[in-house]
Amino acid sequence: MLACLLQASAGYSQDVRLSLDLKDANLSRLFGIIQQQSDYKFLYNLEDVNNAPPLNIRMKDATIPEILAACFKDYPLGYRISNKTVVVVPREDAPAPAPETPVKKSTAITVKGTVTDDKGQPLPGVTISLKQSTLGTTSNTEGNYSITLPDGNGTLIFSYLGFVKQEVSVSGRTAISVRLVRDVTGLQEAVVIGYGTSRRADLTGAIATVSAASFEKQPIIRVEDALKGRAPGVLVQKPNGTPGAGMKIRIRGGNSITGNSDPLYVIDGIIGGDIRTLNPNDIASMDILKDASSTAIYGSRGANGVVMITTRSGKPGRNVLSFDAFYSMDKVSKKYDLLNAAEYMEVANVKQDVDGLSPLFTPAQIEEARRNGGTDWQDEILRTGGTQNYQLSFSGGSDNTRYYISGNLADQKGIVENSSYRRYGLRANVQSKMGKRLDFNLNLYGTFEKSRNTYSYDGRNTALGSALIFSPNVPVWDTATKDYTRSPSYGPITSNPVFSTDAWIFDANVLNVLASTQLNYRITDELSVSISGGVNGNNYNNPYLKRYLPGNNLSSTEAGYDNGFTWTLQNTNMLNYAKVFNTIHSLKVTAGYEQQLSTSKYSTAWATGFPSIALGYNDLSLGATRRVGSGYSQWSLQSYLGRVNYTLKDRYLFTATFRADGSSKFKGDNRYGYFPSGAFAWRMSEEPFIRNLNVFSDLKLRSSYGLTGNQAIGPYKTLNLLQTFERGYPFDGNNLSVGIGPGTPANPDLKWETTAQLDIGIDFGFFGGRLSGALDYYHKKTTDLLLDVNIPDYNGGGTRTSNVGSLQNKGIELMLNGVVIEKENLRLQTGFNISANRSKVLDLGGATEIYTNGGYNVGLNPFIVKVGEPLGQFRGYVYQGVWKTAEAAEAAKVQRQPGDAHYLNVNGDGEISGPDMMKIGSAIPDFTWGWNTTLEWKDFDLNLLLNGMQGNDVWNFTRWLPMSFSTDARYATAREVLRRWTPHNENTDIPGITTSTNTLQQTSQFVEDGSFIRLSNLTLGYNLPLPLMKSMKISQARFYVSGQNLFVITKYKGFDPELSTTPNTSDVAVGIDNSTYPAFRTFTIGVRLVL
């Protein structure tokens, strides 16, 4: 591998020019002349060079690459160059050498062997050189090498990128095989930063890396799963188990109240890509930029952190064909404990009796239900799901061109009936060297996603919500009407759950295209220019059909289409300069100009009142009432950016960045935002007084400060817009006409949200890098928050978006990585991270607190945004248990009686109403953590991933309806009511059945501890032994079994403490579970084959 990479760098030499006139000269003389007049060095096999034919060459004012190309043309040897080192190797297609004159016998010996990694896999391209000489060679594709030495003394040096250099004494041996050990320090690994790469040792910012090696043993179809629990400061939450569902990701907390706090995703240089569409198997690494020094280069979009995603590329050498496949069975991990049919009927009769009404059910009917068991509606709509994932990739290339091509199919059958997701993906990445100084890269990726019923499962009107409250004593099918059973007269106001899964059809068809191309031209060894362009496209077609009730009456049936597209174009032009002065000064300068243009269009069609639904949603013209709509929006961004990196003595590192963004979303002087940052790092481990301690393999102090932004508004918020009134107005007194009137008032003074961030960190390593880690403290303050401010009624009412308020986030992050055991047949590597973030609202533009639904339309504004408090605060009544018999007089003061729910009457007015609501919980965790461990023993490997969250609350709205006797539910279905209050059972927190029973939803009774410890992944793999694979002519054959979400330790009573029906984009509306799609437990078998 390395040898091929070296040759690929041959065009990148200095412009040294020589004039040569050699006759019958041997190669060693040529090498000596070049070494004397340049910085080039040569590695070669002494026997190969001595046996090579003489050279005759005459050249004038030629570069060294030109000289070498002429010398080795039609020659039995070839060469490769990297960093001014020339490795001379045999050529298979070379002509036979001329006959040799016998030479005097010498003491030279030939050493042969094989170089493998710590798993026994062969390593091609390893450099093998004789210490203190110019002799050297490289290993071939099978890891084999051969080198001729002057004698049996000396020491061989084996070096390979990513592995520890190893020196072996020859001691007269002719066979030496070596197993190289991974370089666990990682200081030399390349890290992707904004508009470039850097050695990890040279970083001044806070950047976490998640490599493919850390998650490739976990069978996943979502990229977010690869980030979960593996990077400090990165919170990944899976809000529901819907097939193909996206996840919520936050880096160092949320920075906006009304805006989107999602991080920025940069995929192969294209800004704003959608990671939901990516195939995890295509990813080589993900680098998470967290501090201002790292993110300021992205200016107005860097405030929420940046995730840099690099996809795989081919490697020079032999072609590689890989096949990956796995199949998973998915089962709901937990169900709600509900009443059976007989118990439900008995409870309903008790309620009837308390209300002075006749029983609904006779003893005979209850006994019949007890014998027959009734209907378990959760079992009726839940099933064993399944996931299939297949990938075929082909990669390889030559010294000049590399390629990677892959195709992927992910097919997921949901655990709720009639829900599914399928994704087809195709990727092609090509890198080509078009000349000595010109490179060309092309990345193409396209996906087509097709899903059914993956809508937001929220509340009693969805299949999940109705399954928890639907009467368990009625069957699924009504034999009399030959249709689904309707809710009985005493039943809940909702649809038959099975009918809902069958009669509701929400289809989604999405085509995504991500394409980019880049030209790199090296003007000189120090100066280069790159020009890139890309397109990110999304086309969607989402038809739906929704029947509300069983039966022949279709008048309420709705059908429609949502269609649209968004295409974003990007052009990036970069100039890079890099030079080392006097061996101690290193300077890198990057300057660029970038522009983006995004266009969106949509159209909608809706109809109702169908005489027949035989055609489903395919003919909306059959609807008696029809409505259409359409829209268009466009925005653009023009940017100037720059970065300077200066390093002194490889110890003192300075970074300064600047970006100016001009956005079409703002007007006048506010159109441009300016985002500078600066950072300093001190590599203390390179100081002699630290290095001589022999304690640290790495010790670096880091500090940074900078500004980033957030343009969290729509394209036309600064303009006065007109609004269409679809219901119309009868201008002629009879017929309704579509009307147009003033819309949301504009604010021409809107400007960017700006986040100032300070970061102080330390990187450390011990025991040669076997124990390493990083500790960071950060403090962020976001000002000019974009909030919707109420307009006085005398000015027309409504709201207007304004820049008011400020918000603070601060926290600490710790990451530890360790290679606990490193032996020939045993390796144990583990990584642990923990993060704590604290947010605080500093200013709300004059207001002290705001009651809001945060974009989640449920309850009476169930969230509080309050100065001095964090985001994500719940607002409701304080539940104090159940009124006891001895408290009858006190209960009467608030119109309650013994057995009723006891709520705190804050203002003492004798009524439980809005003014009694207060803070009752917080969805924000105290800290989050993850622990990823891999154990390798001989041909077996075991991967374990644990993650957890501590100190957060979940508002379990799902639990309320089954416990209540409300108008919607009518009669309770939760088994908890069996331990309700009675005059003989007062030691309980479950209200009794009384004439004034009124269990409220928006109370602390349903706020539960959401802390958890989760076994996210446990995978056991087996690799076929190397000799067997060689005999089968395959490079790798791995078989594995795996389990995901195997157990969750939590006090939460719902399906799962991570579930949430609140919007993923909100940091105010968080932590409410209202009958969302359940989480599931997964069991997987899989195989990976590499040819």
Summary of the structure (lengths in Angstrom):
residues: 1091
radius of gyration: 34.4
end to end distance: 16.2
largest distance: 120.8
contacts: 3767
relative contact order: 0.10
helix: 14%
strand: 48%
